[in-house]
Amino acid sequence: MVAKYYAKISGTGRYLPDKILNNHDLEKIVDTSDEWIKQRTGMWERHIASEDQASSDLAYNAAIKAIKAANLRTKDIDMIVVATISPDHPFPSTACILMKKLGLKNIPAFDLSAGCTGWIYAMDMARQYIENGIAKNVLTIGVEIVSKITNWKDRNTCVLFGDGAGAAIVSRAETKDISRIIDSEITADGTYYEYLIQPAGGSRNPASTNTIKENKHTVEMQGNKIFKLAIKSMYNACETVLKRNDLDVKSIHWLITHQANLRIIEALGKKLKIDSNKVIVNIEKYANTSSATIPIALDEAIRARKIRSGDLVLMASFGAGLTSGSILIRV
Amino acid sequence: MDVTAKVKEIIVDELGVDENEVTMDANFIEDLGADSLDTVELIMKFEEEFDIDIEDEEAEKLTTVGKAIEFLKEKLN
């Protein structure tokens, strides 16, 4: 299909809950050490939502900032896509709860489940709706409160995650705009769906006293196996988009990857042969906020004026499913 | 291609160990100080350098330098 219009990111926002849990705090909860966590993951601290905060609350704060940054009024938003693995409720969607908080009605709003790749999936969808002329301003959000689906007795997983929300508005680009979503690519391979999973609470293992006793409502992950797949799938997603647009990696100004593990980020950077100064990392502050890592990092880098107008930014992620994807934008 | 020499070179480079330590019996984790992610990175380096795919089940068995060399020689034949 030939696009009728071009899409661009018109504004971004992020929200991190106030409470910070550092590696030393974790030493008091599970048998781990600051050194072990830093060495294996590059994480120093992570933000944790309060008891009374749900994902839609985090999403609302990020959304308001993104709408303001885009110079839009809330009522200009004509579609909401929320990517999350930790929704307020199994149903209705967090997007509909967010919609009520924003005072919006009568527009499409839904959640999508693509693990940590969720926001890239949301952006890919938003792009299609803008390019074919159906929507003008799509609110995309990656939001997670992983801390509430974490097994705080499992030292292999509980140290890895943090809570947060990142938002981006995808708008129809004017002809004069240099800012544009150039390309995006999403894919999945269900072969490995069990590698990263919240086993209970769905129709396979409905909630019961047993599933609660066995801690089956929390994240289970086979980290070592995912490590390799993560690097390969993000590499492929990046290469696909670069090749399709006849671009050399040297022309990319910034690479933002999913922040799951510093060693994955470094290994991917090496494989792509991209200058390490161009790789944006904030994992030390926020740990893995799942679908929120990339929009948080993007917003942070834009507001810090690190990413500037006209820069080419390549973003790539992978996650439960296993899903993967990438998106290339000119800011 | 001298597989043994190449494998040893990769191990020295990836794990930052001395060449003398890389004996056939040396266990990556116990003797060469690798952590679980180092071993995955090492496997990926083998895949890249020798242009092969190593399945997780195969990779799990490659615990020592000798086992890795033996496996790679067989795979490359």
Interface residues (C-beta under 8 A of the other chain):
Chain A: Q39 R40 N224 K225 F227 K228 I231 N261 R263 A267
Chain B: D35 S36 L37 V40 E41 I43 M44 D56
